[in-house]
Amino acid sequence: MNPLRDTDVEEQLSIAYLHAVCAHARMCKGSTGRLEDNAGIDATVTVWLPENGDDWEEFDIKFQLKATKLPPVETETHYSYSLKKAHYDQLRKPRLVSQRILVVLFLPPNFDQWLTHSHEQLLLRRSAYWVSLNGAAPSTNDTSQTVYLPKNQPFSPQSLRDLAARISRKDAPVYDLP
């Protein structure tokens, strides 16, 4: 068997990133299979919240995970990422019960900088950002669509807790072009 390609390592690191964020946010990352992957879902996170009036107490958030070593094009407020049109269309579908969220992990260009280890820490370099494509306009492109990830939406344990609280109040995030 051949060693993993860079794209395979990127995929595995994006899964590890999600898993670490979920664990620290006290949420459960579930596995998905081939059928979910075909529908643009790489992972499902189950959220359990304390009873709070009319808010949802248990629900799933579905994630499409991407990682790239290409430096993102950035504006003052957003990073851009080129997403395959098929994934874009799956993530922007209206009338879905479970929210679908795109998470993009931006890695350094140099493979040797992606992950380092010492006795004190295991360090995954750079960061991931999330965006909901709920309400995004249909793509006019044939192969890909540029999406914009707000810099104020890093994918962290706190942002995941905030997103879950928002969804529990039935306040679905929507895509907002810069």
C-alpha positions in Angstrom: 0.0 0.0 0.0 1.2 3.5 -0.8 1.5 6.3 1.7 -1.4 8.7 2.0 -1.5 11.6 -0.5 -1.6 15.1 0.9 -5.3 15.4 0.1 -5.9 12.2 2.1 -4.0 13.7 5.1 -6.0 17.0 4.7 -9.2 15.0 4.9 -8.1 13.1 8.0 -6.9 16.3 9.7 -10.3 18.0 9.1 -12.0 15.0 10.7 -9.6 15.2 13.7 -10.2 18.9 14.0 -14.0 18.4 14.1 -13.6 15.6 16.6 -11.5 17.7 18.9 -13.8 20.7 18.8 -16.9 18.5 19.4 -15.2 16.8 22.4 -14.2 20.0 24.0 -17.7 21.4 23.3 -19.2 18.3 25.0 -20.9 17.1 21.9 -20.9 13.8 20.1 -19.4 13.5 16.6 -21.0 10.5 14.9 -19.7 8.6 11.9 -21.3 8.7 8.5 -21.2 6.2 5.7 -20.9 6.2 2.0 -24.6 7.2 1.5 -24.3 10.3 3.6 -21.0 11.2 1.9 -22.8 11.0 -1.4 -25.2 13.6 0.0 -22.4 15.9 1.0 -22.3 15.0 4.7 -19.0 14.0 6.2 -20.0 14.0 9.8 -23.0 14.4 12.0 -22.8 16.0 15.4 -25.5 15.3 18.0 -26.3 18.1 20.4 -28.0 17.6 23.8 -29.0 20.8 25.6 -30.8 21.3 28.9 -34.5 21.8 28.8 -35.2 25.4 28.0 -38.8 26.3 27.2 -39.7 25.8 23.5 -36.1 25.3 22.4 -35.0 22.0 20.9 -33.1 19.8 23.4 -31.7 17.2 21.0 -30.9 17.6 17.4 -28.2 16.9 14.8 -26.0 19.2 12.8 -24.6 17.8 9.6 -21.1 18.9 8.4 -19.3 19.0 5.1 -15.6 19.1 5.9 -12.9 20.5 3.6 -9.2 21.2 4.1 -6.7 23.0 1.9 -3.1 24.0 1.9 -3.7 26.7 -0.7 -3.6 30.1 0.9 -7.1 31.5 1.0 -7.9 34.7 -0.8 -9.1 37.0 1.9 -10.8 40.3 2.3 -11.0 42.3 5.5 -13.9 40.2 6.7 -13.9 36.9 4.8 -11.9 34.0 3.4 -12.9 32.6 0.1 -12.9 28.9 -0.9 -13.8 27.2 -4.2 -16.3 24.5 -3.5 -17.5 21.9 -6.1 -20.8 22.8 -7.5 -22.4 19.5 -6.4 -21.4 20.1 -2.8 -22.6 23.7 -3.0 -26.0 22.6 -4.2 -26.2 20.0 -1.5 -25.4 22.5 1.2 -27.7 25.2 0.0 -30.8 23.0 -0.2 -33.8 24.7 1.3 -36.4 23.0 3.6 -34.0 20.6 5.4 -34.7 19.7 9.1 -31.0 19.3 10.0 -28.7 22.2 9.4 -25.8 21.6 7.1 -22.6 23.5 7.8 -19.5 23.8 5.7 -16.2 23.8 7.7 -13.0 24.6 5.9 -9.6 24.0 7.6 -6.9 26.2 6.2 -3.5 24.5 6.6 0.0 26.0 6.0 1.4 25.5 2.5 4.3 23.3 3.9 3.3 19.8 4.9 5.8 19.6 7.7 4.1 22.6 9.4 0.6 21.0 9.5 1.1 19.0 12.7 3.9 19.1 15.3 4.3 17.2 18.5 6.2 17.7 21.7 6.0 16.5 25.3 3.8 19.5 26.0 1.5 19.6 23.0 0.1 18.2 19.8 -0.3 21.2 17.6 -2.4 21.4 14.4 -1.5 24.6 12.6 -3.9 27.2 11.2 -7.6 27.3 11.7 -11.0 26.2 10.4 -14.0 28.5 9.7 -17.6 27.6 9.3 -20.5 28.9 7.1 -24.0 27.9 6.4 -25.0 28.1 2.8 -28.7 28.1 3.7 -30.4 30.6 1.5 -27.5 30.9 -0.9 -28.4 31.7 -4.5 -28.1 29.0 -7.2 -24.7 28.7 -8.8 -24.4 29.9 -12.4 -21.1 28.0 -12.8 -20.8 24.4 -14.1 -18.0 23.0 -11.9 -17.4 25.1 -8.8 -18.7 28.0 -6.7 -16.7 30.4 -4.6 -18.0 30.6 -1.1 -17.1 33.2 1.6 -16.4 32.2 5.1 -16.6 35.0 7.7 -13.5 35.6 9.7 -15.7 36.1 12.7 -16.9 32.5 12.4 -13.9 30.4 13.4 -14.8 26.8 14.1 -14.0 26.5 17.8 -15.7 24.8 20.8 -17.3 28.1 21.8 -18.6 28.9 18.2 -20.0 25.3 18.0 -21.8 25.8 21.3 -23.1 29.2 20.1 -24.2 27.7 16.8 -26.0 24.9 18.6 -27.8 27.3 20.9 -28.9 29.4 17.9 -30.2 26.3 16.1 -32.0 25.1 19.3 -34.0 28.4 19.2 -35.0 27.6 15.6 -32.8 30.5 14.4 -31.2 28.9 11.4 -28.0 30.6 10.1 -28.3 31.9 6.5 -25.6 32.6 3.9 -24.7 36.3 3.8 -22.5 37.4 0.9 -19.8 39.9 1.8 
